[in-house]
Amino acid sequence: MEIKYNLKSPAVKRLMKEAAELRDPTEHYHAQPLEDNLFEWHFTVRGPPDSDFDGGVYHGRVVLPPDYPMKPPSIILLTPNGRFEAGKKICLSISGHHPETWQPSWSIRTALIAIIGFMPTKGEGAIGSLDYTPEERKSLAKKSQDFCCEACGGSMKSALLPVTSNSNPTNNDREAKELARQISFKAESSLSSKAAQKQVPVSPVSSEPSGEQASASGTQTETPESPEAADSQTSPQSSPREEALQPGPLNRPLSPRQRRAQQPRRPASPTYPQLQRQPEGSSHVGLAVLIVLLTLALAALIFRRIYLASEYKFDYEL
């Protein structure tokens, strides 16, 4: 791998470092890249104790992008387990389905511990999730020990170290549960989106009755509304400026231009239209005065011309 890959690449450096850290198998997980492909790993995890997967050993693939760890890997389980669909990508916020939630500080070890921690949880209809009965999962857990991978040649009977009485799985379980609080399934986001859709405020057209309907139902008693319906009806009354100024966990400080844009515009002065109408009314008077002055000036000019002409004629006769 050192000859085939560019050692200056951040992804190659990171993967080789993680391969060295996960070289030795543990009692709960193990992962290593393929001999001919550094960007495809095969992993093995043990089912969490005190669950339907207790005693099971599950095998899977991790396909990493060329710009890892800046982008998340894709995780695929190959062993039938009743929790994740075999041969299909798992939809986790740590997987390729949600690159927006991926953190470069997470690693392949983090993904393995997260899978162990999420196995006892409910699928809730997420992509690649299954909700088998406890009996079916326990049966698949027993059959998983006979699974052998054709690609890497790994056998589940010898892939992990045996669990002994000196082992302390409590620390691993605690670490898995801690990661499970940070890494969420897509099902949780879909449930939150469904809940948000239910809380969408009712449009005024459907919530406010027309005049005829209001008069017809004026004598009827009003039925009590639920708090959700009351919130949905009162929410449209808030102005866009108030909604924009409401504090939120992701709100950033507004720039001066945005603040000026959110400020309400001042109404036009009531005297402004009157000032515009005054020239229109007085223009007629001014025009009439101008016409009179021009007429008088023209008349004076004509009389002056006649006077000069008569005086010139008189002088000529003399």
Secondary structure, DSSP 8 states (H G I E B T S, - for coil): -TTTS-TTSHHHHHHHHHHHHTSS--SSEEEEEETTEEEEEEEEEE--SSSTTTT-EEEEEEE--TTTTSS--EEEE-S--SSB-TTSB--BTTSTT-GGG--TT--HHHHHHHHHHHTTS--TT-TTB----HHHHHHHHHHGGG-B-TTT--BTTTSS----TT--HHHHHHHHHHHHHHS-BHHHHHHHHHHHHHT----HHHHS--HHHHHHTTTS------HHHHHHHHGGGS-HHHHHHS--TT-----HHHHHHHS------THHHHHHHHHHHHHHHHHHHHHHHHHHHHHHHHHHHHHHHHHHHHHHH-
